[in-house]
């Protein structure tokens, strides 16, 4: 299987060059089915920010997925590729006024908020919008702690929802995010309990809510040595707690990004330079932290670097192609000795990689191709 994979990557490199992002449609669709199998009560809305490649959006539209858009541009991308307005949520709690007007003009009326200031802005520019209050929940152990920046205190949720109603908006639910790449299932459990309390309190106060948005954060494996799939491991607990706390009248949705697109992309690079520094081999690749490996910086991600050579392993450094010394990928990779032209590749790199790549030094981002 490994030899077949490497043979295929060599063929693609011969045709397209490097750096190259290989997107596999079969894996994308398998990940959708996996998500629905693991969390059958939950309706997924793909977080476009994870990877906005048009072919990815098109594939998800073809299987009826919803979409989480954080800007007018992401909204328009999904709509242009066939997504229905009613299957898009404007899930950013800090929205530009012009984006709010644009959303309503496109009939994208569902959106999140987490402050009274944001409510006033929505009421002014998107009157009649359907709103979900985003609450702050534990992010313990998550790679990116989103509650540092977003989320109202749970105690303020009901007053904020009441305020929304008084401003002519339609309160429809509660949302949260447990943090990116969350392997601490207790984060979800505590967030479910907070959400259940708010939904119950809202109902008692004559303001029934019908939606719970459990955000993203569903983890994936990045290394072959991780034998257990962390999402598979936590799913039984998530299902049990959702069924315990929420009756079937509550619609549960989520905003998965990494879990759908992460495993579907392989980044292929080549060695373009070689040196001995710090008494070890340094290999300079044609992509780095300013490119598709930007997730090292922005996503705090660690990757497994694979080569197609065999031999005695040596502790080596991998660096990117730019003239900035910050562009060091890893200082402690165990690799056989490589030569200029050799291939280095990374699996499970579909999320927060090419999406945040730059053109620094005039170097173009990795070319992405869509395969079956």
C-alpha positions in Angstrom: 0.0 0.0 0.0 2.8 2.4 0.9 4.7 1.6 -2.3 1.6 2.3 -4.3 1.0 5.6 -2.6 4.6 6.7 -3.1 4.5 5.6 -6.8 1.4 7.6 -7.3 2.9 10.7 -5.6 6.0 10.4 -7.9 3.8 10.3 -10.9 1.9 13.4 -9.8 5.2 15.2 -9.1 6.5 14.4 -12.5 3.4 15.9 -14.0 2.7 18.9 -11.8 6.0 19.7 -10.0 6.3 20.7 -6.3 5.3 21.9 -3.9 2.0 20.1 -4.5 -1.1 19.6 -2.5 -3.0 16.4 -3.4 -6.6 16.5 -2.5 -8.5 13.2 -2.5 -12.2 13.4 -3.2 -12.8 9.8 -1.9 -11.3 10.7 1.5 -13.4 13.9 1.7 -16.6 12.0 1.1 -15.6 9.2 3.4 -14.9 11.7 6.2 -18.5 13.1 5.8 -19.9 9.6 6.1 -17.7 8.9 9.1 -18.8 12.1 10.8 -22.5 11.2 10.3 -21.9 7.6 11.5 -20.1 8.8 14.6 -22.5 11.5 15.5 -25.9 10.6 13.9 -27.9 13.3 15.6 -25.5 16.1 14.5 -25.9 18.0 11.2 -22.5 19.1 9.9 -21.8 22.5 8.5 -18.3 22.5 7.0 -16.1 25.3 8.3 -14.9 26.9 5.0 -12.0 28.6 6.8 -10.3 25.2 7.2 -9.7 24.9 3.5 -11.7 27.0 0.9 -10.5 25.2 -2.2 -13.4 25.3 -4.7 -13.3 21.6 -5.5 -13.6 20.8 -1.8 -16.7 23.0 -1.4 -18.2 21.6 -4.6 -17.7 18.0 -3.3 -19.4 18.9 0.0 -22.3 20.6 -1.8 -22.8 17.4 -3.9 -23.6 15.5 -0.7 -25.8 18.2 0.8 -23.5 19.6 3.5 -24.2 22.9 5.2 -21.5 25.5 5.5 -20.0 27.7 8.2 -18.9 31.0 6.7 -16.9 33.6 8.5 -17.0 36.4 5.8 -18.9 37.6 2.8 -16.2 36.1 0.6 -16.7 32.6 2.1 -20.4 33.0 1.9 -20.2 33.9 -1.8 -17.9 31.1 -2.6 -20.3 28.5 -1.2 -23.3 30.1 -2.9 -21.5 30.3 -6.2 -20.7 26.6 -6.0 -24.3 25.6 -5.4 -24.9 25.8 -1.6 -28.3 27.0 -0.5 -28.6 30.1 1.6 -30.6 28.2 4.3 -27.6 25.8 4.6 -25.1 28.5 5.5 -24.5 30.0 9.0 -22.6 33.2 9.3 -20.6 31.9 12.3 -18.3 34.8 13.3 -19.1 36.9 16.3 -17.4 40.0 15.0 -18.9 40.9 11.6 -18.4 43.9 9.4 -21.5 46.0 8.8 -21.2 45.6 5.1 -21.0 41.8 5.5 -24.2 41.8 7.5 -26.0 43.7 4.8 -24.6 41.3 2.2 -25.7 38.2 4.2 -29.3 39.4 4.4 -29.3 40.3 0.7 -28.2 36.8 0.0 -30.9 35.4 2.3 -28.2 34.0 4.7 -30.1 34.9 7.9 -28.6 32.6 10.6 -25.6 34.1 12.5 -23.8 34.0 15.9 -23.1 36.8 18.4 -21.5 37.0 21.8 -22.0 40.6 23.0 -24.6 43.4 23.3 -22.4 45.5 20.9 -22.6 42.8 18.2 -26.4 42.6 18.7 -26.9 46.3 18.2 -24.8 46.0 15.0 -26.8 43.1 13.7 -30.1 44.8 14.5 -29.0 47.9 12.6 -27.7 46.1 9.5 -29.5 42.8 9.4 -32.9 43.3 11.0 -34.9 40.1 11.3 -31.7 37.9 11.4 -31.9 34.6 13.3 -29.3 34.6 16.0 -27.5 32.1 18.2 -25.6 33.3 21.3 -22.1 31.9 21.5 -21.0 31.1 25.0 -17.6 30.7 26.5 -16.8 27.1 27.4 -13.8 25.2 28.7 -11.0 24.7 26.1 -8.7 22.7 28.4 -6.1 20.7 26.3 -7.2 22.0 22.9 -4.5 23.1 20.6 -6.1 26.4 19.9 -8.1 27.9 22.8 -10.8 29.9 21.0 -12.6 30.9 24.2 -9.7 33.3 24.9 -11.2 35.5 22.2 -14.8 34.6 21.8 -17.9 33.7 23.8 -20.2 35.4 26.3 -20.3 34.3 29.9 -23.0 31.6 30.2 -24.7 33.6 32.9 -25.3 36.4 30.3 -26.8 34.2 27.6 -30.5 34.7 28.6 -30.2 38.5 29.0 -28.5 38.7 25.6 -31.2 36.5 24.0 -33.9 38.7 25.5 -32.1 41.8 24.2 -31.9 40.2 20.7 -35.7 39.7 20.8 -36.3 43.2 21.9 -34.2 44.5 19.0 -36.4 42.7 16.4 -34.1 39.7 16.0 -35.1 36.0 16.2 -33.3 34.1 18.9 -32.9 30.5 17.7 -30.2 28.8 19.7 -26.9 28.5 21.6 -23.5 27.9 20.1 -20.0 27.2 21.5 -16.6 26.0 20.5 -14.4 23.7 22.7 -11.2 24.6 20.9 -9.4 23.3 17.8 -8.1 19.7 17.8 -9.8 19.0 21.1 -8.9 15.6 22.6 -10.4 16.4 26.1 -13.9 15.0 25.9 -14.8 16.7 29.1 -14.7 20.0 27.3 -17.7 18.9 25.2 -19.5 17.4 28.2 -19.3 20.6 30.2 -20.3 22.6 27.2 -23.4 20.4 26.7 -24.4 20.9 30.3 -24.1 24.6 30.0 -26.1 24.6 26.8 -28.8 22.4 28.3 -29.2 24.8 31.2 -29.6 27.8 28.9 -32.1 26.0 26.6 -34.1 25.0 29.7 -34.1 28.4 31.2 -35.0 30.1 27.9 -38.0 27.8 27.6 -39.2 28.6 31.1 -39.0 32.3 30.3 -41.2 31.9 27.2 -38.3 32.0 24.7 -38.0 28.4 23.4 -34.8 27.8 21.4 -34.5 25.0 18.9 -30.8 24.8 17.9 -27.7 23.8 19.7 -24.5 24.5 17.6 -21.6 22.4 19.1 -19.0 24.1 16.9 -15.9 22.2 15.8 -12.7 20.9 17.4 -13.2 17.2 16.4 -9.7 15.8 16.4 -7.8 13.8 13.8 -4.6 11.7 13.8 -1.5 13.4 12.5 1.0 10.6 13.1 1.1 7.0 12.1 2.1 6.0 15.7 -1.3 7.2 17.0 -3.1 3.9 16.8 -6.4 5.1 18.2 -8.6 7.6 16.3 -9.3 10.3 18.9 -12.7 11.2 17.3 -13.8 7.6 17.3 -12.8 7.3 20.9 -14.9 10.3 22.1 -18.0 9.8 20.0 -19.8 7.3 22.3 -19.5 9.8 25.2 -20.7 12.7 23.0 -23.8 10.7 21.8 -24.7 9.5 25.3 -24.5 13.0 26.7 -26.4 14.6 23.9 -29.2 12.1 24.3 -29.2 12.6 28.1 -29.4 16.3 28.0 -31.4 17.2 24.8 -34.7 15.7 23.6 -35.3 15.1 20.0 -37.0 18.5 19.5 -33.5 20.1 19.8 -31.7 20.3 16.4 -28.0 19.8 17.0 -25.5 21.1 14.4 -21.7 21.3 14.3 -19.0 23.2 12.3 -16.4 20.6 11.6 -13.4 21.7 9.5 -10.3 19.7 10.3 -12.1 16.4 10.8 -13.6 16.6 7.3 -10.7 18.0 5.2 -7.5 17.3 7.3 -7.0 13.7 6.3 -7.9 14.3 2.7 -4.7 16.2 1.6 -1.1 15.3 1.2 1.6 18.0 0.7 4.5 16.9 -1.5 7.8 18.8 -1.4 11.3 18.4 -2.8 14.8 19.1 -1.3 16.1 22.2 -3.1 19.3 22.7 -0.9 21.5 20.8 1.6 24.1 21.9 4.1 25.8 20.8 7.3 25.0 23.1 10.2 25.1 22.6 13.9 26.8 19.3 13.2 23.8 17.8 11.4 22.2 17.8 8.0 20.0 20.7 7.0 17.6 20.1 4.2 15.9 23.1 2.5 12.5 22.3 1.0 10.5 24.1 -1.6 7.7 24.8 0.9 7.8 26.0 4.5 6.1 27.9 7.3 5.2 30.8 4.9 3.4 28.3 2.6 1.4 25.2 3.2 3.2 24.5 6.4 1.8 27.7 7.9 -0.2 25.5 10.2 2.9 25.1 12.3 2.6 28.8 13.2 -1.1 29.6 13.0 -2.6 26.2 13.9 0.2 25.2 16.4 0.2 21.9 14.4 2.9 19.2 14.4 3.3 17.0 11.3 4.9 13.7 10.3 7.5 14.1 7.6 7.9 11.1 5.3 10.5 10.4 2.7 10.9 7.8 -0.1 14.4 6.8 0.8 15.6 4.1 3.1 18.8 4.1 5.2 20.4 4.9 8.5 18.4 7.6 10.3 20.1 10.8 11.4 18.7 13.7 13.4 18.2 16.4 10.8 16.7 19.8 10.3 14.1 20.7 7.7 13.8 24.4 6.6 11.7 26.3 4.1 12.7 28.1 1.0 12.4 31.7 2.1 15.3 34.0 3.1 13.8 34.4 6.6 15.6 32.3 9.4 12.1 32.0 11.0 11.3 29.6 8.2 12.6 26.5 10.0 10.1 23.6 9.8 11.7 21.1 12.3 15.1 20.8 14.0 14.8 17.2 15.1 13.6 14.9 12.3 15.1 11.4 12.1 15.7 10.9 8.4 18.0 9.0 6.1 20.5 11.1 4.2 18.7 13.0 1.4 19.9 14.7 -1.7 18.7 17.6 -3.8 15.6 16.5 -5.7 14.4 14.0 -3.1 10.8 14.0 -2.1 9.5 14.8 1.4 5.7 14.5 2.0 3.2 15.2 4.7 -0.2 13.5 5.1 -3.2 14.8 7.1 -2.4 18.4 6.2 -5.7 19.5 4.6 -6.8 22.0 7.3 -5.3 25.4 8.1 -2.4 24.9 5.7 -2.9 26.1 2.1 -5.7 28.3 3.5 -3.2 30.5 5.3 -0.3 30.2 2.9 1.3 33.5 1.7 3.3 34.7 -1.3 6.3 35.8 0.8 9.5 36.4 -1.2 7.4 36.1 -4.3 7.1 32.3 -3.9 3.7 31.0 -4.9 1.8 28.7 -2.6 1.7 25.0 -3.4 -0.3 24.0 -6.4 -3.4 22.0 -5.4 -4.8 19.3 -7.5 -8.1 17.4 -7.0 -8.0 13.6 -7.5 -10.4 10.8 -6.9 
